Amino acid sequence: MIVNNPFAELSALVPPSVMQGYVVLMVLCVVLGTVLDMLHKQSAKYFFENAKKAQKAAKREVSGGEKASLALKTVTNEVLTSSEFNNPKRRLSHLLTMYGFILFVVTSAVMIFKYPTTDAPALIALLWHIGAAMLGFGGLWFWFFIRVDVLAEGVKWHHFNGRGDFFIVSLIAMAVFGLLWSFAQQINFAQWLFFVLFIASTTMLFGSVYWSKFAHMFFKPAAAYQKKITIADGSRENLPEDFDLSDPAVQARFPDIPEYMGKNPPPMGLGISREPPSHY
């Protein structure tokens, strides 16, 4: 079952041209929603203005080779491995969701455009099901065990935070109903029920880019790269430098440190790592 092309049987009732037109429409929704989001929030304008401000405050010039190295680190760390997540569970959930989404979308496009009426190679169909399973598992893990933090934030699993949760809910629904539709191919009523829910959740996901957090995925790598540049050129986004509070030169520059904290101040950072959240 998991090596069968679920779109091939659908082609008996839905013409391939309709399925392909739907995919193109969803791509256009993503492009249009992202552009509207950029215009509304002025994200691109803020990004470029912030880059110019950082360039004026730079203390050194970053060479082209160093910029290429930082771009490579951004791709390998923030994009491919999500190393910015210090929480290993959150990181694994994100990676499952991200790679599951990529597998699911790419194999869907391959089956719809290249094999709309015939069985696709078993590997492609298998990857489609694996991608949907990864996407559903990663999303549900995030929803029930990571996002829901009753102890720290008082957020219960059934609390829906409007636009903030619209993206993840429609993402989970698309993966789950897609799998259920595929597994129910021989059960007429269940097959069409899950297919309608699958299409509805997919349409909500790609059609709500302007209102959801979908668009931020395109800005995140650029923002991570710009942050690396500001650290390399010394502008540091107008933030103060990291000081060793026990350094005599630092204490001479900031005499309040030895006066109020002594000559060997204790480490003050990462308090959140020393005390578990217990606000609820």
Secondary structure, 3 states (H helix, E strand, C coil): CCCCCHHHHHCCCCCHHHHHHHHHHHHHHHHHHHHHHHHHHCHHHHHHHHHHHHHHCCCCCCCHHHHHHHHHHHHHHHHHHCCCCCCHHHHHHHHHHHHHHHHHHHHHHHHHHHCCCCCCCHHHHHHHHHHHHHHHHHHHHHHHHHHCCHHHHCCCCCCCCCHHHHHHHHHHHHHHHHHHHHHCCCCHHHHHHHHHHHHHHHHHHHHCCCCCCCCHHHHHHHHHHHHHHHHHHCCHHHCCCCCCCCCHHHHHHCCHHHHHHCCCCCCCCCHHHHCCCCCC
